Amino acid sequence: MGENQQDENHKSKAFVKNASDKEQVKEAGRKERDRKKIEMADLREILALPVGRRFLWRMLAKCKTFGSVWHPSALIHFNAGQQDVGHALLAEINEADPAAFLKLMQENYKPTD
């Protein structure tokens, strides 16, 4: 497959070409719901695997999802952006499986004693 064709396959296409066409809008809504179902099913499969849960926990930690983003320089903006990604990931995890985050926390609990 050529490079240009690969680029074309990875571009997202608009579901609606004519917003005044009720059928196109209705079909676009169906396609969007189907896409979201597939994404949630994918995430549930990742959460079902110990290696997937470990990876997601590392990403949540790397994004400083539960920590402070404070820094006395412009780095605070970078940190806030990372944390925003972590929050988005956490929201998707909770949407895919409301019990998954608790499992992630239990599996990664390390007593301080």
C-alpha positions as CSV (number, residue, x, y, z in Angstrom):
1,M,0.0,0.0,0.0
2,G,1.4,3.4,-1.0
3,E,2.1,6.1,1.5
4,N,-0.6,8.4,0.1
5,Q,-3.2,5.6,0.3
6,Q,-2.2,4.9,3.9
7,D,-2.7,8.6,4.8
8,E,-6.1,8.5,3.1
9,N,-7.2,5.4,5.2
10,H,-6.2,7.1,8.5
11,K,-8.0,10.4,7.8
12,S,-11.4,10.6,9.5
13,K,-14.2,11.4,7.1
14,A,-17.2,13.5,7.9
15,F,-20.3,11.4,8.4
16,V,-22.5,14.2,7.0
17,K,-21.9,16.0,3.8
18,N,-25.2,17.9,3.8
19,A,-26.5,18.9,7.3
20,S,-29.9,19.7,6.0
21,D,-30.4,16.1,4.8
22,K,-32.2,14.5,7.8
23,E,-31.3,11.0,6.6
24,Q,-27.6,11.8,6.4
25,V,-27.8,13.3,9.9
26,K,-29.7,10.2,11.2
27,E,-27.1,7.9,9.6
28,A,-24.3,9.9,11.0
29,G,-25.7,9.6,14.5
30,R,-25.9,5.8,14.0
31,K,-22.3,5.6,12.7
32,E,-21.1,7.7,15.7
33,R,-22.9,5.4,18.1
34,D,-21.4,2.3,16.4
35,R,-17.9,3.9,16.5
36,K,-18.3,4.6,20.2
37,K,-19.5,1.0,20.9
38,I,-16.5,-0.4,19.2
39,E,-14.1,1.9,21.1
40,M,-15.7,0.9,24.4
41,A,-15.5,-2.8,23.5
42,D,-11.8,-2.3,22.6
43,L,-11.1,-0.7,25.9
44,R,-13.0,-3.4,27.8
45,E,-10.8,-6.0,26.1
46,I,-7.6,-4.1,27.2
47,L,-9.0,-3.8,30.7
48,A,-9.6,-7.6,30.8
49,L,-5.9,-8.2,30.4
50,P,-3.4,-7.7,33.3
51,V,-0.9,-6.3,30.9
52,G,-3.5,-3.8,29.6
53,R,-4.4,-2.7,33.1
54,R,-0.7,-2.2,34.0
55,F,-0.2,-0.2,30.8
56,L,-3.2,2.0,31.5
57,W,-2.1,2.6,35.2
58,R,1.3,3.7,34.0
59,M,-0.2,6.1,31.5
60,L,-2.5,7.5,34.2
61,A,0.5,8.0,36.5
62,K,2.7,9.5,33.7
63,C,-0.1,12.0,32.9
64,K,-0.1,13.1,36.6
65,T,-3.8,12.3,36.6
66,F,-4.0,12.3,40.4
67,G,-1.2,14.8,41.3
68,S,-0.5,18.5,41.2
69,V,0.4,20.1,37.9
70,W,1.9,23.1,39.8
71,H,5.3,24.4,38.6
72,P,6.5,28.0,39.0
73,S,7.2,28.3,35.3
74,A,5.4,27.8,32.0
75,L,5.9,24.1,32.5
76,I,2.6,24.2,34.4
77,H,0.8,24.5,31.1
78,F,2.5,21.3,29.8
79,N,1.7,19.5,33.0
80,A,-1.9,20.6,32.8
81,G,-2.1,19.3,29.2
82,Q,-0.7,15.9,30.3
83,Q,-3.2,15.8,33.2
84,D,-6.0,16.6,30.8
85,V,-5.1,13.5,28.7
86,G,-5.1,11.5,31.9
87,H,-8.5,12.7,32.9
88,A,-9.8,11.9,29.4
89,L,-8.4,8.4,29.7
90,L,-9.9,7.9,33.1
91,A,-13.3,9.0,31.8
92,E,-13.1,6.5,29.0
93,I,-12.1,3.7,31.5
94,N,-15.0,4.6,33.7
95,E,-17.4,4.6,30.8
96,A,-16.2,1.3,29.5
97,D,-16.2,-0.5,32.9
98,P,-17.2,1.4,36.0
99,A,-15.6,-1.2,38.2
100,A,-12.2,-1.1,36.3
101,F,-10.7,1.9,38.1
102,L,-11.2,0.3,41.5
103,K,-9.5,-2.9,40.2
104,L,-6.6,-0.7,38.8
105,M,-6.2,0.9,42.2
106,Q,-6.4,-2.4,44.1
107,E,-3.8,-4.0,41.8
108,N,-1.4,-1.1,42.2
109,Y,-1.8,-0.5,45.9
110,K,1.5,-0.4,47.6
111,P,1.4,0.0,51.4
112,T,3.7,2.7,52.8
113,D,4.6,0.7,55.9
